[in-house]
């Protein structure tokens, strides 16, 4: 069969899909991966076939007309009407403030990219379209070409969860002057352009491929197909210093790839972690760049590498310190490692920055500030033609709290909170994870649960059957 993947133009979204794409291709199916602009080269590096959509030079999130997130006042108003608990509000904010923005950018009727995806599907006639959370145009492409439609989510599904909550209270939302289904409103114009019925299936697919280990995923009414998250971290020559085992316990410090493209200074977290590690008898490999370091000087026991595939470094480590990202968490699970998850426990709700510099003419502090249209190394704030909205980001990865809660509840690691702990306390937490056997036992238990999930190759026959069933009914 022919399988088309619709992918957000970032490696954080591409890499989790690569093992499944290769499993399908290795089983004899034709596979194509479609994404925006110049991202085709990154897809080609995986050995899979890219389909370039639209202008090679254009990037939706790095332009003056990049859409702004929804504001905090309305986000809270929704949460109040929906009757959400404090924990549940975090899932809602993730959907409403973070996911809806790129979904909207990538669905714009006035841009050629979504039309190029749909035209390709009409011409190529795929049997199955697999799309990620930000690429809702994939569902429209599936509908107009007669293909089956499936989403792939990376450990949890805030979209499906939020749609279930919205569907339970449409009258209350309308009475409060709120859109009862903001995702349908965003998808609607492109669906109408192609004469596609705007139903629930169009918003969530006919099934959802769920990579979450039991206990981490969110409850939804969507039809789920479990699949093991197999880490793919890109290809690079293995450095010679990794060939032999380390003489001291090795720790990987990885604070993510995505935030360092948009946030300068890593929320002042990096200097504290480096200081905590400096007095331990360990070897640290830190995948940090100058944006994250922001002037911080690593101690002698820290080896800096801007990027190294995690599946090369993690098998040589005794533990991993990370930012709580789902990809890094899953890679650590696969490597059977205890985890120290950076998490401040604060809300992820985006807020407007209101304070001006105290000194006239002084530069404003960019630590923890997000601006639409800016990406370090691609387009700086000085290149913006308009005064951007400055958003205060939480000093943690969006999914850090669910990830740290999961790790702690399984005895597989601890939480590192640089806002609440001193450097000495951070150091003792790291020491404990390295020396107490219980954390290794907890990591083994989590690893065993991961191994029990069906591998991508095991899921291919399931996808073949489900796709054939859909095609027969159309």
JOGI-V401965 format. One record per residue. N is the residue number from 1. RES is the residue in one letter. NEAR is the number of other C-alpha atoms within 8 Angstrom. Layout:
n=N res=RES near=NEAR
n=N res=RES near=NEAR
This chain:
n=1 res=X near=8
n=2 res=X near=10
n=3 res=X near=13
n=4 res=X near=13
n=5 res=X near=12
n=6 res=X near=13
n=7 res=X near=13
n=8 res=X near=11
n=9 res=X near=10
n=10 res=X near=7
n=11 res=X near=7
n=12 res=X near=9
n=13 res=X near=11
n=14 res=X near=12
n=15 res=X near=12
n=16 res=X near=13
n=17 res=X near=9
n=18 res=X near=10
n=19 res=X near=12
n=20 res=X near=9
n=21 res=X near=10
n=22 res=X near=9
n=23 res=X near=11
n=24 res=X near=13
n=25 res=X near=10
n=26 res=X near=7
n=27 res=X near=8
n=28 res=X near=6
n=29 res=X near=10
n=30 res=X near=9
n=31 res=X near=13
n=32 res=X near=11
n=33 res=X near=13
n=34 res=X near=14
n=35 res=X near=14
n=36 res=X near=15
n=37 res=X near=14
n=38 res=X near=10
n=39 res=X near=12
n=40 res=X near=13
n=41 res=X near=8
n=42 res=X near=8
n=43 res=X near=13
n=44 res=X near=10
n=45 res=X near=9
n=46 res=X near=9
n=47 res=X near=6
n=48 res=X near=12
n=49 res=X near=9
n=50 res=X near=12
n=51 res=X near=9
n=52 res=X near=12
n=53 res=X near=14
n=54 res=X near=10
n=55 res=X near=10
n=56 res=X near=10
n=57 res=X near=6
n=58 res=X near=10
n=59 res=X near=8
n=60 res=X near=9
n=61 res=X near=11
n=62 res=X near=12
n=63 res=X near=12
n=64 res=X near=9
n=65 res=X near=5
n=66 res=X near=11
n=67 res=X near=10
n=68 res=X near=7
n=69 res=X near=8
n=70 res=X near=9
n=71 res=X near=10
n=72 res=X near=10
n=73 res=X near=6
n=74 res=X near=8
n=75 res=X near=13
n=76 res=X near=8
n=77 res=X near=8
n=78 res=X near=10
n=79 res=X near=11
n=80 res=X near=8
n=81 res=X near=10
n=82 res=X near=10
n=83 res=X near=6
n=84 res=X near=10
n=85 res=X near=6
n=86 res=X near=6
n=87 res=X near=7
n=88 res=X near=8
n=89 res=X near=10
n=90 res=X near=11
n=91 res=X near=11
n=92 res=X near=12
n=93 res=X near=12
n=94 res=X near=13
n=95 res=X near=12
n=96 res=X near=11
n=97 res=X near=14
n=98 res=X near=10
n=99 res=X near=11
n=100 res=X near=12
n=101 res=X near=13
n=102 res=X near=12
n=103 res=X near=13
n=104 res=X near=11
n=105 res=X near=11
n=106 res=X near=12
n=107 res=X near=13
n=108 res=X near=9
n=109 res=X near=9
n=110 res=X near=4
n=111 res=X near=7
n=112 res=X near=10
n=113 res=X near=11
n=114 res=X near=13
n=115 res=X near=9
n=116 res=X near=10
n=117 res=X near=13
n=118 res=X near=13
n=119 res=X near=9
n=120 res=X near=9
n=121 res=X near=14
n=122 res=X near=10
n=123 res=X near=6
n=124 res=X near=6
n=125 res=X near=11
n=126 res=X near=14
n=127 res=X near=12
n=128 res=X near=14
n=129 res=X near=17
n=130 res=X near=13
n=131 res=X near=15
n=132 res=X near=13
n=133 res=X near=11
n=134 res=X near=11
n=135 res=X near=13
n=136 res=X near=13
n=137 res=X near=13
n=138 res=X near=15
n=139 res=X near=14
n=140 res=X near=12
n=141 res=X near=14
n=142 res=X near=15
n=143 res=X near=12
n=144 res=X near=12
n=145 res=X near=10
n=146 res=X near=11
n=147 res=X near=15
n=148 res=X near=13
n=149 res=X near=15
n=150 res=X near=15
n=151 res=X near=13
n=152 res=X near=13
n=153 res=X near=12
n=154 res=X near=12
n=155 res=X near=11
n=156 res=X near=11
n=157 res=X near=11
n=158 res=X near=11
n=159 res=X near=9
n=160 res=X near=11
n=161 res=X near=13
n=162 res=X near=11
n=163 res=X near=9
n=164 res=X near=10
n=165 res=X near=9
n=166 res=X near=11
n=167 res=X near=9
n=168 res=X near=6
n=169 res=X near=10
n=170 res=X near=9
n=171 res=X near=7
n=172 res=X near=8
n=173 res=X near=14
n=174 res=X near=10
n=175 res=X near=7
n=176 res=X near=7
n=177 res=X near=6
n=178 res=X near=8
n=179 res=X near=7
n=180 res=X near=11
n=181 res=X near=9
n=182 res=X near=7
n=183 res=X near=8
n=184 res=X near=9
n=185 res=X near=8
n=186 res=X near=10
n=187 res=X near=14
n=188 res=X near=9
n=189 res=X near=9
n=190 res=X near=11
n=191 res=X near=12
n=192 res=X near=10
n=193 res=X near=7
n=194 res=X near=7
n=195 res=X near=6
n=196 res=X near=10
n=197 res=X near=7
n=198 res=X near=11
n=199 res=X near=6
n=200 res=X near=6
n=201 res=X near=7
n=202 res=X near=12
n=203 res=X near=12
n=204 res=X near=13
n=205 res=X near=11
n=206 res=X near=10
n=207 res=X near=12
n=208 res=X near=14
n=209 res=X near=12
n=210 res=X near=14
n=211 res=X near=13
n=212 res=X near=13
n=213 res=X near=11
n=214 res=X near=6
n=215 res=X near=6
n=216 res=X near=11
n=217 res=X near=11
n=218 res=X near=8
n=219 res=X near=5
n=220 res=X near=8
n=221 res=X near=7
n=222 res=X near=8
n=223 res=X near=7
n=224 res=X near=8
n=225 res=X near=8
n=226 res=X near=10
n=227 res=X near=12
n=228 res=X near=13
n=229 res=X near=10
n=230 res=X near=11
n=231 res=X near=12
n=232 res=X near=9
n=233 res=X near=8
n=234 res=X near=8
n=235 res=X near=7
n=236 res=X near=6
n=237 res=X near=4
n=238 res=X near=7
n=239 res=X near=6
n=240 res=X near=5
n=241 res=X near=5
n=242 res=X near=9
n=243 res=X near=7
n=244 res=X near=5
n=245 res=X near=6
n=246 res=X near=8
n=247 res=X near=4
n=248 res=X near=7
n=249 res=X near=11
n=250 res=X near=13
n=251 res=X near=13
n=252 res=X near=14
n=253 res=X near=11
n=254 res=X near=12
n=255 res=X near=9
n=256 res=X near=10
n=257 res=X near=7
n=258 res=X near=7
n=259 res=X near=8
n=260 res=X near=13
n=261 res=X near=10
n=262 res=X near=11
n=263 res=X near=13
n=264 res=X near=13
n=265 res=X near=13
n=266 res=X near=15
n=267 res=X near=9
n=268 res=X near=8
n=269 res=X near=8
n=270 res=X near=12
n=271 res=X near=10
n=272 res=X near=10
n=273 res=X near=10
n=274 res=X near=11
n=275 res=X near=10
n=276 res=X near=12
n=277 res=X near=10
n=278 res=X near=10
n=279 res=X near=6
n=280 res=X near=8
n=281 res=X near=6
n=282 res=X near=10
n=283 res=X near=12
n=284 res=X near=12
n=285 res=X near=12
n=286 res=X near=12
n=287 res=X near=13
n=288 res=X near=12
n=289 res=X near=9
n=290 res=X near=7
n=291 res=X near=12
n=292 res=X near=11
n=293 res=X near=13
n=294 res=X near=8
n=295 res=X near=5
n=296 res=X near=7
n=297 res=X near=6
n=298 res=X near=7
n=299 res=X near=8
n=300 res=X near=6
n=301 res=X near=8
n=302 res=X near=12
n=303 res=X near=9
n=304 res=X near=9
n=305 res=X near=10
n=306 res=X near=8
n=307 res=X near=6
n=308 res=X near=9
n=309 res=X near=10
n=310 res=X near=9
n=311 res=X near=11
n=312 res=X near=9
n=313 res=X near=11
n=314 res=X near=14
n=315 res=X near=7
n=316 res=X near=10
n=317 res=X near=12
n=318 res=X near=10
n=319 res=X near=14
n=320 res=X near=15
n=321 res=X near=13
n=322 res=X near=15
n=323 res=X near=13
n=324 res=X near=16
n=325 res=X near=13
n=326 res=X near=10
n=327 res=X near=10
n=328 res=X near=12
n=329 res=X near=12
n=330 res=X near=11
n=331 res=X near=13
n=332 res=X near=13
n=333 res=X near=12
n=334 res=X near=11
n=335 res=X near=10
n=336 res=X near=10
n=337 res=X near=16
n=338 res=X near=15
n=339 res=X near=16
n=340 res=X near=14
n=341 res=X near=15
n=342 res=X near=15
n=343 res=X near=16
n=344 res=X near=12
n=345 res=X near=6
n=346 res=X near=6
n=347 res=X near=6
n=348 res=X near=10
n=349 res=X near=11
n=350 res=X near=11
n=351 res=X near=9
n=352 res=X near=10
n=353 res=X near=8
n=354 res=X near=4
n=355 res=X near=4
n=356 res=X near=5
n=357 res=X near=9
n=358 res=X near=5
n=359 res=X near=5
n=360 res=X near=5
n=361 res=X near=5
n=362 res=X near=7
n=363 res=X near=5
n=364 res=X near=6
n=365 res=X near=4
n=366 res=X near=8
n=367 res=X near=10
n=368 res=X near=13
n=369 res=X near=12
n=370 res=X near=10
n=371 res=X near=10
n=372 res=X near=13
n=373 res=X near=12
n=374 res=X near=14
n=375 res=X near=10
n=376 res=X near=10
n=377 res=X near=6
n=378 res=X near=6
n=379 res=X near=10
n=380 res=X near=10
n=381 res=X near=6
n=382 res=X near=4
n=383 res=X near=6
n=384 res=X near=12
n=385 res=X near=5
n=386 res=X near=5
n=387 res=X near=5
n=388 res=X near=7
n=389 res=X near=8
n=390 res=X near=9
n=391 res=X near=11
n=392 res=X near=11
n=393 res=X near=11
n=394 res=X near=12
n=395 res=X near=10
n=396 res=X near=10
n=397 res=X near=10
n=398 res=X near=9
n=399 res=X near=9
n=400 res=X near=14
n=401 res=X near=11
n=402 res=X near=8
n=403 res=X near=14
n=404 res=X near=14
n=405 res=X near=8
n=406 res=X near=10
n=407 res=X near=12
n=408 res=X near=11
n=409 res=X near=7
n=410 res=X near=11
n=411 res=X near=12
n=412 res=X near=18
n=413 res=X near=15
n=414 res=X near=13
n=415 res=X near=10
n=416 res=X near=12
n=417 res=X near=11
n=418 res=X near=13
n=419 res=X near=5
n=420 res=X near=6
n=421 res=X near=10
n=422 res=X near=7
n=423 res=X near=11
n=424 res=X near=8
n=425 res=X near=8
n=426 res=X near=14
n=427 res=X near=11
n=428 res=X near=8
n=429 res=X near=10
n=430 res=X near=9
n=431 res=X near=9
n=432 res=X near=8
n=433 res=X near=14
n=434 res=X near=9
n=435 res=X near=6
n=436 res=X near=8
n=437 res=X near=6
n=438 res=X near=8
n=439 res=X near=12
n=440 res=X near=11
n=441 res=X near=10
n=442 res=X near=13
n=443 res=X near=17
n=444 res=X near=11
n=445 res=X near=9
n=446 res=X near=12
n=447 res=X near=12
n=448 res=X near=8
n=449 res=X near=10
n=450 res=X near=11
n=451 res=X near=8
n=452 res=X near=6
n=453 res=X near=10
n=454 res=X near=11
n=455 res=X near=10
n=456 res=X near=12
n=457 res=X near=10
n=458 res=X near=8
n=459 res=X near=10
n=460 res=X near=11
n=461 res=X near=7
n=462 res=X near=8
n=463 res=X near=8
n=464 res=X near=9
n=465 res=X near=8
n=466 res=X near=8
n=467 res=X near=12
n=468 res=X near=8
n=469 res=X near=8
n=470 res=X near=10
n=471 res=X near=11
n=472 res=X near=6
n=473 res=X near=5
n=474 res=X near=5
